[in-house]
C-alpha cells in the first residue's frame, strides 16, 4: 500500500499525517502524526536506528484534531467544554507546569504519552506539553526537548487551529477515511458532518471573540 | 464494540473478549456517574474521557479511556463509535524499529 503524506502548516503549527497501513500501528492509532508548535514536538519521535529523523507517532489524526479544538473552545468560552477533567489544573501542576490559579485551561492527550495543556493568559495562549516518547529519544538534537511551555499570541493560536481544522475538513478528511477503511476495515465518515457543524460554530465564536478583543483594545 | 480487526492488543489484555468486557464495565460504570452521564446532553457526538480512578476501576497501566459516541439518526440513543486507551504506564509502545518497549 503506497504511503501518502498530508501536511498542514499555520504560522506556528505544523501538522503531518502519514497514510497507509503500518506494521507498528494499532486499529485505534492507525496513522503516524507529527504535530509541532514552533518546532516544539508535541507529537512525534526520533530514533537513530530508524534513520535519526523526526518521525510520526501512531495515533488517530482525529484525536489530535479533537485536542486542538477542545483547547480552542476552552479558550474562547471557558468552562463550557471543559474537556477531560475539572482536574486539568491539578494535573498540570502535578506534571510540574507553572499554571495560574484561574486561567481557562484545557487538557488533552494527543497520542501515547503526549499530554498537552492549553492555558489562556490574557492575550496569549501557553501550550504546556509533555512528549513521553521523545523523552526516550536517542537522537542527540531532540534530547531534553520532550517537555516545555510555548507561548503564542491568542489571535495567532486561534487562527492556526481554525486553519488546521478547516483545511483538514475541506481537503483531507474524506481521503483519510478512505485509507482507514482500506487499511483497517472501518471509517469515521459518519462524524464528518458533526465536525463541519462544529467548525462553523467555532468560526462564529472566534469572530465574536476577535471583535470583543478589538473593542477592549480601543477603550 | 471494537472496530475492525484488532491487529495488536495492548499487553494488558489477553484477548479481544477481555478487552470488550473491560470496555463494557467502564462504560456502564461511567454512565452511572453524573459527571459523565451529563455529557449526553443531546449533542450528536459525545466524547467521554473517563478517568478510571474516579470510577474505582483498577486496570494496571491504563488510567484513562476515551469513548466516542454518536447519536442514532432520528433517535435519542447513542452508539459507541470507537474507544481507545488514552493514558497510563501500560499504554506503552513497542518500537519495532529499535526492538524494545518504551513506556
Boltz contact constraints between the chains, C-beta under 6 A:
constraints:
  - contact:
      token1: [A, 24]
      token2: [B, 96]
      max_distance: 6.0
  - contact:
      token1: [A, 26]
      token2: [B, 8]
      max_distance: 6.0
  - contact:
      token1: [A, 27]
      token2: [B, 4]
      max_distance: 6.0
  - contact:
      token1: [A, 27]
      token2: [B, 6]
      max_distance: 6.0
  - contact:
      token1: [A, 27]
      token2: [B, 7]
      max_distance: 6.0
  - contact:
      token1: [A, 28]
      token2: [B, 84]
      max_distance: 6.0
  - contact:
      token1: [A, 47]
      token2: [B, 97]
      max_distance: 6.0
  - contact:
      token1: [A, 47]
      token2: [B, 98]
      max_distance: 6.0
  - contact:
      token1: [A, 49]
      token2: [B, 97]
      max_distance: 6.0
  - contact:
      token1: [A, 49]
      token2: [B, 98]
      max_distance: 6.0
  - contact:
      token1: [A, 50]
      token2: [B, 97]
      max_distance: 6.0
  - contact:
      token1: [A, 84]
      token2: [B, 49]
      max_distance: 6.0
  - contact:
      token1: [A, 109]
      token2: [B, 86]
      max_distance: 6.0
  - contact:
      token1: [A, 109]
      token2: [B, 87]
      max_distance: 6.0
  - contact:
      token1: [A, 112]
      token2: [B, 91]
      max_distance: 6.0
  - contact:
      token1: [A, 112]
      token2: [B, 93]
      max_distance: 6.0
  - contact:
      token1: [A, 136]
      token2: [B, 102]
      max_distance: 6.0
  - contact:
      token1: [A, 184]
      token2: [B, 4]
      max_distance: 6.0
  - contact:
      token1: [A, 185]
      token2: [B, 4]
      max_distance: 6.0
  - contact:
      token1: [A, 185]
      token2: [B, 5]
      max_distance: 6.0
  - contact:
      token1: [A, 186]
      token2: [B, 3]
      max_distance: 6.0
  - contact:
      token1: [A, 186]
      token2: [B, 4]
      max_distance: 6.0
  - contact:
      token1: [A, 194]
      token2: [B, 44]
      max_distance: 6.0
  - contact:
      token1: [A, 194]
      token2: [B, 45]
      max_distance: 6.0
